[in-house]
Amino acid sequence: MILHARTALLPQAWARDVRLVLAGGRIASVTIGAPPQPGDLRADILLPGLPNLHSHAFQRGFSGLTEQRGPGRDSFWTWREMMYRFALQLSPEAMQAIAALAYVEMLEAGFTRVGEFHYLHHAPDGAPYDTPAEMSARIFAAAEETGISLTHLPVFYAHGGFGPKAAGEGQRRFLHDPDGFARLVEACDAMARPQDRVGLAPHSLRAATVEQITGLAQAFPGRPFHIHIAEQVQEVDDCLAFCGQRPVAYLLDQAPVGPDWCLIHATHLTPAEVQGIAASGAVVGLCPITEANLGDGIFPAEPFLAAGGRFGLGTDSNVQITAAGEARMLEYSQRLHSRARNVCADTGSTGARLFQGAATGGAQALGAPAPQISTGAPADLVALHDPMGLDMADDRLLDRWMFGRDLGVADVWATGRHVVQGGRHIARDGIVQAAAKACRALI
């Protein structure tokens, strides 16, 4: 397959008239300044695909259905009860159907790899399936069906709160002991395609003790290692009551946090915690649309970036699935907080700063190659359509994609498969029908 881009973002700079040969799921060659030839596929603007470092795919099934207020004050914790009710009903077939829909929408948005933070392991009564990795197998099947690359992050979940407290009924599908969890990771390794990775994710300091977390890090070295942390003020208060430290400070003191780690949300930080995360080399996994939807708070991006901190972007609850929208929400939240503009940029383009940060930080967190258009790299490519036809070959294209409205995703190649054409996934219709059937039965 040969692809010609009028403009492409290469590792060294933007370039015009770039001709790529794709073979075996990789970019076989890149030629700059080459005119298009008959039979070439054509793109206006070509970018490397972005990683989505944090997804709970099944939550796509109730997107938009938690926006009615009940008695009293709504919060993350009231939303969580709705999520548990949905999760307790979900069959393996419905899991696969809804995950496939989420992955179709991610590819259409410009994500070519997803980090699936997967904790829905067991049958609705909490008993293991006859095949204990049944629900993880459905995630791998959805990734194969849609073409997205997968970093699968099976979740270790053992407790219901600091102390540790016993897990509640709503959490019965999530629970493992260390031996059972090790067997789950081994089963996931066996299912992974060549482009996939298998990491692991102790859910949170609420759901796993620090001894269990450090034990998992020692048992599975060198893998992507993700954890929810400091998402909610109540979580911070509960951790203080438990050990006298805030969650991030406690984790940094007690666990071997390093470049393989991804701290999801990390919303509520002190200046010392900001510096500590940056110094550790860990990636912060930011999900700005979900964090806004759940009322989590605003991440301190300005001091974190100034300290050299690394970040990536995720879609988390999948209430909306948009790569440009996650980047835009991150920047806009900072503008609202600081009453300034272009906060996440150092100098120059805000769009470029967000794109490059999300690309490199997301790839690090997911154990994947850094996204780039270069010979030998995976053929994970996103073509934007420019109906205005403005003669640009610079970072203003990323600004227009993230903060304007005239550029949109037209085509996507995922490990060389042309899975999005004309803005639509090639299997969209059947996948939407299967997901709609599953959701009608659940809701």
TORTIKE-189619 format. One record per residue: x, y, z of N, C-alpha, C in turn; residue in three letters. Coordinates in steps of 0.2 Angstrom, whole numbers, plus 5000, padded with zeros to 4 digits. Example, Ala and Ser with C-alpha at 12.3 -4.5 7.8 and 13.67 -1.06 7.14 Angstrom:
// residues 2
506649725039506249785039506649845039ALA;506449895035506849955036506450005039SER;
***
This chain:
// residues 443
500449945000500050005000500450065000MET;500350114996500750174995500250234997ILE;500450285001500050335004500450405002LEU;500150445000500450514998500050565003HIS;500450605007500250655011500450725008ALA;499950775007500150845005500650875011ARG;500450855017500850885023500850825028THR;501450815031501550765036501950785042ALA;501850765048502250785054502750725054LEU;503350735053503950695053504250705060LEU;504650665062505050675069505450735069PRO;505750755063506150815063505850875062GLN;505250875058504950935056504350915052ALA;503850965051503350955046503650955039TRP;503350915034503650915027503050905022ALA;503250925016502750925011502850875006ARG;502350845003502350794998502750735000ASP;502450705005502750645008502450585006VAL;502850535003502550475000502850415005ARG;502350375007502550315012502350255008LEU;502750205009502550135008502450095014VAL;501850065014501650025020501649955019LEU;502049915023502049845022502149805028ALA;501849755029501849715035501749745042GLY;501249795041501049835047501549885049GLY;502049905045502549955047502649995041ARG;502950055042503150105037503750075034ILE;503750055028504350025024504850085022ALA;504550135020504950195017504550255018SER;504950315018504750385018505150425013VAL;504750455009505150495004504850565004THR;505250615005505050685006505150714999ILE;504650764997504650794991504450754985GLY;504050704986503950664980503150674978ALA;503050684972502350704969501950634970PRO;501350644970500950584970500950554964PRO;500850484964500750444958500050414957GLN;499850394951499250364950499150304955PRO;498650294958498550234963498750244970GLY;499050304971499250324978498550334982ASP;498550314988498050344993498250414995LEU;497750454996497950524997497750555003ARG;498150595006497950625013498150705013ALA;497750745016497850815016498450825022ASP;498350805028498750815033498850745037ILE;499450725038499550655040499950665047LEU;499750625052499950625059500150555061LEU;500550545066500550485069499950475074PRO;499750415074499150395079499350405086GLY;498850425090498950445097498750385101LEU;499050375107498850325112498350355117PRO;497850315118497350325123497550285129ASN;497850315135498150275140497750255145LEU;497050275145496650245151495850245148HIS;495650185148494950175146494650115150SER;494050125152493550075155493050065149HIS;493150025145492750015138492050005140ALA;491849965145491149945146490750005148PHE;491050055151490650115153490450155147GLN;490650145141490350175135489650155135ARG;489450105138488750075137488250125141GLY;488450165146487950205149488150275148PHE;488550295143488750365142488050405141SER;488050465145487550515145486950495149GLY;486950435153486350415156486450425164LEU;486950465166487050485173486950555175THR;486650595170486550665171485950685174GLU;485650645178485050675182485150675189GLN;485050725192485150735199484650705204ARG;484950665209484450635214484450685220GLY;484150655225484150695231484850715234PRO;484950765237485550785240486050805234GLY;486750795236487250825232487550765228ARG;487550765221487850715217488550725217ASP;488950665216489650665216489950605213SER;490550595212490850535210490650475213PHE;490450485220490250425223489550405222TRP;489150445220488450425218488450405211THR;488950435207489050405200489250335200TRP;489750315205490050255205489450195207ARG;488950215211488450165212488050145206GLU;487950195201487650185195488050135191MET;488750155191489150115187489150045189MET;489150035196489149965199488549925196TYR;487949955196487349925194487349905187ARG;487649945183487749925176488249865175PHE;488849875179489349825178489149755181ALA;488649755186488449685188488049645184LEU;487749685178487349645174487649625167GLN;488249645166488549645160488849565158LEU;488649545152488849475150489449485146SER;489849425145490449425141490249455134PRO;489649435131489449455124489349525124GLU;489049555129488949625129489549665130ALA;490049635135490649665136491049675129MET;491049625125491349635119491049675114GLN;490349675114490049725109490149795111ALA;490149815117490149885119490949905119ILE;491349865120492049875119492249885112ALA;491949845108492049855100491849925098ALA;491249945101490950015099491450065101LEU;491650065108492150115110492750115106ALA;493050055104493650055100493550085093TYR;492950075090492850105084492850175084VAL;492550205090492550275091493250305092GLU;493650265096494350295097494650295091MET;494650245086495050245080494750305076LEU;494150315075493850375072494050445074GLU;494250445081494450505084495250515083ALA;495550465081496350475080496750435085GLY;496450395089496850355094496950285090PHE;497550265090497750195087497950145092THR;498050165098498150115104497750135110ARG;497550085113497150095120497450055125VAL;497450085131497650055137497050045141GLY;496849975141496149955144496249935151GLU;496049975156496149965163495549925165PHE;495649855165495049815165494949775172HIS;494449795175494249755182493649715182TYR;493349705176492649665176492849595175LEU;493049555180493349495178492849435179HIS;492449435184492049375185491349375183HIS;490949325184490249315183489849365187ALA;489249375186488849425190488849405197PRO;488849345199488749325206489449325209ASP;490049345206490649345208491049285208GLY;490749235205491149175204491549175198ALA;492149145197492549145191492149105186PRO;492249135180492049095174492449025173TYR;492148985169492448925168493148935165ASP;493148985161493849015158493949075162THR;494349075167494449135171494649195168PRO;494949195162495049255158494549275153ALA;493949245154493449255149493349335147GLU;493249375152493149445151493749475147MET;494349465149494849495146494949465139SER;494749405137494749375131494249415126ALA;493749445129493249485125493549555124ARG;493949575128494349645126494849625120ILE;495149575121495649555115495249545109PHE;494649515109494249505103494049575100ALA;493849615104493549685102494149725099ALA;494749715102495349745099495449715092ALA;495449655091495549625085495049635080GLU;494449645082493849655077493949725074GLU;494149775078494149845076494849865073THR;495349825075496049845073496449885077GLY;496249905083496649955087497149905091ILE;497749935092498249905096498049915104SER;498249855107497949855114498549845119LEU;498549885124498949875130498449855136THR;498449795137497849765142498149775149HIS;497749795153497949815160497449775165LEU;497549715166497049685171497149715178PRO;496649725181496649755187496649705193VAL;497149725198497049685204496649725209PHE;496149695212495649725216495549675222TYR;495649695228495549655234495149675239ALA;495149745240494749775246494349835244HIS;493949855249493449905248493649975250GLY;494149975253494350045256495050035260GLY;495250095262495850095267495750055273PHE;496250025275496249985282496549915282GLY;496449865278495949875272495249855275PRO;494749885271494049865272493849805268LYS;493349775270493049715265492749745259ALA;492849715254492449735247491749735248ALA;491349775245490649775245490349735239GLY;489649725240489349685235489449705228GLU;489449775227489549805220490249785217GLY;490649765221491349755219491549675218GLN;491049635218491149565218491449535212ARG;491249565206491549545200492249565199ARG;492549605203493249635202493749595206PHE;493649555211494149535216494549475214LEU;495249475216495649425215496149415222HIS;496449355223496949355227497649355223ASP;498249365226498849375221498949315217PRO;498749245219498949195215498449185209ASP;497849205210497349205205497449255200GLY;497649315202497849365198498449355193PHE;498949315196499549295192499349255187ALA;498849205188498649165183498249205177ARG;497849255179497549295174498049335170LEU;498549365173499049395169499349345164VAL;499549285166499849235162499349215156GLU;498749215157498249195152498149255147ALA;498249315149498249375145498849375140CYS;499449355143500049355139499949305133ASP;499549255134499449205129499049225124ALA;498549275125498149305120498349365116MET;498949395118499149455115499449445108ALA;499249485104499449495097500149525097ARG;500549515091501249545091501249625093PRO;500749655091500749735093500449745100GLN;500249695103499949705110500449705115ASP;500249735121500649725127500149715133ARG;500449675138500049665144500449695150VAL;500149735153500349765159499949745165GLY;499849785170499449765176499249835180LEU;498749825184498549885187498249875194ALA;498549875199498249885206497749945206PRO;497149925207496649975206496750045209HIS;496950045215497050105219497250085226SER;497450135230497650125237497050105241LEU;496450115239495850095242495750015241ARG;495949995235495749925233496349875234ALA;496949905235497549855236498049885241ALA;498249845246498749875251499349895248THR;499749935251500449955248500849895248VAL;500749845252501149785252501049745246GLU;500349735244500149705238500349735232GLN;500349805232500649845226501349835225ILE;501749835230502449825229502649755227THR;502249705230502349635228502149625221GLY;501649655218501549655211502049685207LEU;502349735209502849765205503449725205ALA;503649685210504149645211504049575206GLN;503449555206503249495203503249505195ALA;503049565193503049585186503449645184PHE;504049635184504549695183504549715176PRO;504549775174504649795167504049805163GLY;503449795166502849805163502549865164ARG;502049895160501649955161501249935168PRO;501249985172501049975179500650035181PHE;499950035181499550085182499150085188HIS;498950145191498550145197498150215197ILE;497550205199497150265201497450295207HIS;497450365207497750395214497550465214ILE;497350485220497150555222496650585217ALA;496150545215495650575210495150615214GLU;494950605220494450635224494750655231GLN;494450715233494650745239494450695245VAL;493950655245493750605250494350555250GLN;494550535244495150485244495750515248GLU;495850575247496450605251496350605258VAL;495750625260495550625267495550555270ASP;495350505267495350445269496050415270ASP;496450435265497150405266497550445272CYS;497350505273497650545278497450515285LEU;496850495285496550465291496850395293ALA;497050355287497350295288498050295290PHE;498450335286499150325287499550395289CYS;499150455289499450515290499750545285GLY;499750515279500050545272499550555267GLN;499650595262499150595257499350545252ARG;498850525247499050465243499650465239PRO;499750515236500350515231501050515236VAL;501050555241501650555245501750485248ALA;501150455250501250385253501450335248TYR;501250335242501450295237502150305235LEU;502350365234503050385233503550355238LEU;503350365244503750345250503850265250ASP;503250225249503250155250503350115244GLN;503250135238503250095232503850115227ALA;504050075223504550085218504350125212PRO;504050185213503750215207504250245203VAL;504250225196504750245191504450245184GLY;504850245179504550265172504050215170PRO;504050155172503550105170502850115173ASP;502850165178502150175181501850235178TRP;501150225178500650285176500150295182CYS;500250355184499750375190499150415187LEU;498550375187497950395184497650455188ILE;497550505185497150565188497650605192HIS;497850585198498350625202498150695202ALA;497450705203497150775203497350815209THR;497350795215497450835221498150825223HIS;498550875222499350865223499550925227LEU;500050915232500450975235500950985230THR;501351045231501951065227502451005228PRO;502550975234503050925234502850865231ALA;502250845230502050785226502050805219GLU;501950865217502050875210502850865208VAL;503250885212503950885211504150805211GLN;503850775216504050705217503850655211GLY;503250665208503050625202503550645197ILE;503650705195504050725190504750695190ALA;505050695197505750665198505750595197ALA;505150555198505150485197505150465190SER;504950505185504950485178504350445177GLY;503850445181503150415180502750455176ALA;502250435172501850475168501150485172VAL;500950545172500250555174499750545169VAL;499250505170498750485165498150535166GLY;498050585162497550635163496950615158LEU;496350625161495750605157495250665158CYS;495350725155495050785157494350785156PRO;494050755151493350755150492950715155ILE;493250655157492950625162493050655169THR;493650685170493750725176493250775177GLU;493050815172492550865172491850835173ALA;491750785170491050755170490950735177ASN;491450705181491350675187491450725193LEU;491650785191491750835196492450825200GLY;492950795197493550775201493950835203ASP;494050885199494450935201494950955195GLY;495350995195495851015190496550995192ILE;496850965187497550945188498051005188PHE;498551005192499051065192499551055186PRO;499251065180499751055174500251105174ALA;500151165175500651215174501351205178GLU;501251195185501851175189502151105187PRO;501751065185501950995183502350995177PHE;502151035172502551035166503151075167LEU;503151125171503751165172504251125176ALA;504051075180504551025183504750975179ALA;504550975172504750915168504350855168GLY;503750865171503350805171503050775165GLY;502950715165502650685159501950665159ARG;501550675154500850655154500650625148PHE;500050585148499750565143498950575144GLY;498550565139497850575139497450505138LEU;496850505141496450445141495750465141GLY;495350425139494550435139494150405144THR;494550365149494250345155493550315154ASP;493050355156492350325156492050325150SER;492350355145492150355138491450395137ASN;491350445141490750485141490750515134VAL;491350545132491450565125492150535123GLN;492150525117492850495114493050535109ILE;493550575111493850625106494550635108THR;495050625104495750645105495850725106ALA;495650755101495750825101495350855107ALA;494750835108494350855114494650845121GLY;495050795122495350785128495950835129GLU;496350845124496850895124496550965125ALA;496050985122495651045122495451055130ARG;495151005132494851015139495451025144MET;495950985143496550995148496751065148LEU;496851095142497151165141496551215144GLU;495951205142495451255145495351245152TYR;495451195155495351185162495951235166SER;496551225163497051275165496851345164GLN;496551365159496451435157495951455162ARG;495451415164494951435169495251445176LEU;495651405177495951405184496451465185HIS;496851475180497351525180497151595177SER;496551595174496351655170496951685165ARG;497151635161497751655157497551605150ALA;497951615145497851585139498551545137ARG;498451495133499051455131499451435137ASN;499151405142499551385148499951325148VAL;499751275144500151215143500751225139CYS;500751275135501351285130501951315134ALA;502551295132503151335134503151395130ASP;503451395124503351445120503051415113THR;502751455109502551425103501851395103GLY;501751335100501051315099500851265105SER;500251285107499951245112499751175110THR;499451175104499251115101499851065100GLY;500451085098500951045097501251025104ALA;501251065109501451045115501050985118ARG;500350995117499850945120499950875115LEU;500050885109500050825105500750785106PHE;501250825107501950785108501950755115GLN;501650795120501650765126501250705127GLY;500650705124500150645124500450585120ALA;500750605115501050545111501650515114ALA;502150555117502750525120502550495127THR;502150535131501950505138501550445137GLY;501050445133500550395132500950335130GLY;501350335125501750275123502150245128ALA;502550295132502950265138502450225143GLN;501850255144501450225149501150155147ALA;501150155140500850095138501350045135LEU;501950055136502450005134502550005127GLY;502350055123502350055116502850095112ALA;503050085106503450125103503250205102PRO;503650245103503450315102503150325095ALA;502550365095502250375088502650415084PRO;502750395078503150435073503050415066GLN;503150455061503150435054503850435052ILE;504050365052504750355051504850285048SER;505350275044505450205042505550155047THR;505150105047505250045052504750055058GLY;504450115058503950125064503250085062ALA;502850075067502250045066501750095061PRO;501450065057501050105052500350125056ALA;500450165061499850195064499850265063ASP;499350285058499350345055498650375055LEU;498550445056497950475056497950535050VAL;497550535046497450585041496850635043ALA;497050695043496550745044496350775037LEU;495750795036495450825030495450895032HIS;495650935027495651015028495251045022ASP;494551055024494151075018494351155017PRO;494651185021494851255019495451265014MET;495851205014496351205010496851265011GLY;496951275017497451335019498151305018LEU;498651345015499251325014499751325020ASP;499651275024500051275030500451205031MET;501051215033501451155035501851165041ALA;501451175047501751195053501251175059ASP;501451195065501151175071500451205071ASP;500251255067499651285067499051235065ARG;499351185062498851125060498551095066LEU;499051085071498851045077498351095081LEU;498551165081498151205085497451205082ASP;497351205075496751205072496351145073ARG;496651085073496351025075496051025082TRP;496451045087496251045094495751105096MET;495851165093495451215095495051245090PHE;495051225084494651255079494051205078GLY;493751205072493251155070493251135063ARG;493751155059493751145052494151085050ASP;494551055054494950995053494650935056LEU;494550885053494350825056494650755053GLY;494650705057494950645055494550615049VAL;494950595044494650575038494850495037ALA;495450475039495650405038496150395043ASP;496150325045496650305050496850235047VAL;497550225048497850155047498050135054TRP;497850075056498150045062498549985060ALA;499149985062499649935060499549915053THR;499449965049499449955041498749945039GLY;498249925043497549915041497149985040ARG;496849995034496550055033495850055036HIS;495750065043495150045046494650105046VAL;494850165046494450225045494450255038VAL;493950255035493950285028493350335027GLN;493550395025493050445025492650465031GLY;493050455037492850475043492450415047GLY;492350365044491950305047492350245047ARG;492350205053492650145053492350095048HIS;492750055045492450005040491949955042ILE;491949945049491549895052490949925056ALA;490949995056490550035060489750005061ARG;489449995055488749975055488549915059ASP;488949865058488849795062488949805069GLY;489549845071489749845078489249895081ILE;488949945078488449985082487849945083VAL;487649905078487049865079487149815085GLN;487749785086487849735091487849775098ALA;488149825098488149865104487449895106ALA;487149915101486449945103486049885106ALA;486049825103485649775105485849755113LYS;486549755114486749745121486449795126ALA;486549855124486349915128485549915129CYS;485149895124484449895125484249845130ARG;484649785131484449735135484749755142ALA;485149795143485449815150485149875153LEU;484849925149484649985152483949985153ILE;
***
